[in-house]
Amino acid sequence: MIYMCRFMIFISAAIVSYALTPAFIDLFERGGRLVKNYKGDMIPQGIGIMFPIQTLLWYALFLLLFKNDSANTLLFQFAITAASFIGFIDDMLGARDVLGFKGHFKSLFTGRLTTGALKAIVGLLVSFIISSNLTSNFLETVINTLTIALFTNFFNLLDLRPGRAIKVYIFSFLVISLGLVIIQKAVAILPFMPLLGIIIGYMPYDLKARCMMGDAGSNVLGISIGVLITSTFGLYIKILVLAFLIGIHVFTEKYSLTDLIKNNRFLNYLDNLGRS
């Protein structure tokens, strides 16, 4: 009965998200919050702010129906709200004349605050707060903090073409879910299902380039994957994941993920799948 109830919330979240996304698009268009996408078309950016707004409804239901999981529900709502909020600031106020961790912190050390540096600092603090609630072990707290923070930024790096970040998010969620089934921790997936439903409901609009979720959305994708991994897997798995994330970030300081995907036939096919 509990599993069926959570599954119905997942389906409902997807349907409501699909129905509400046009209203958010219209809200941004009337407000003139439009930017050029990779094709040069003017479309709304920052629509991902609707993700934590919608989760408020579904996690309110969670608190009513599953009171024994209230602490984790509130922590997760805090995580995605904070990540989306700081991403939204970057979407609305961010300039694109400074890029990469190195560029943002170099600018900060010269006395110029960028939204990218602000996003990195706040993201690290939010990741630390979450990690401190997951474990009291200092080493594991550091690993969890870095993993969550780098996952958040990793999905920012992916969100440069319609649907790309969401495709990677869904693939990551499925792989992690399979791993949790194998180690008999599948129940840990359930609190993340409403957010997954919201993202799936939004996905068609992103794929068709009707709007961009911006950092307000990609931050939510990244932090949720980071929290799911750090709260369920063992230390050695998390060290491997952290090593992968560090490698990706070192690579993207010099090279383009978009170029890497474009030059690989299989990855390019998956990247373009579903677009028109």
Secondary structure, 3 states (H helix, E strand, C coil): CHHHHHHHHHHHHHHHHHHHHHHHHHHHHHCCCEEECCCCCEEEECHHHHHHHHHHHHHHHHHHHCHHHHHHHHHHHHHHHHHHHHHHHHHHHCCCCCCHHHHHHHHHHCCCCCHHHHHHHHHHHHHHHHHHHHCCCHHHHHHHHHHHHHHHHHHHHHCCCCCHHHHHHHHHHHHHHHHHHHCCCHHHHHHHHHHHHHHHHHHHHHHCCCCECHHHHHHHHHHHHHHHHHCCCCHHHHHHHHHHHHHHHHHHHHCCHHHHHHCCHHHHHHHHCCCC
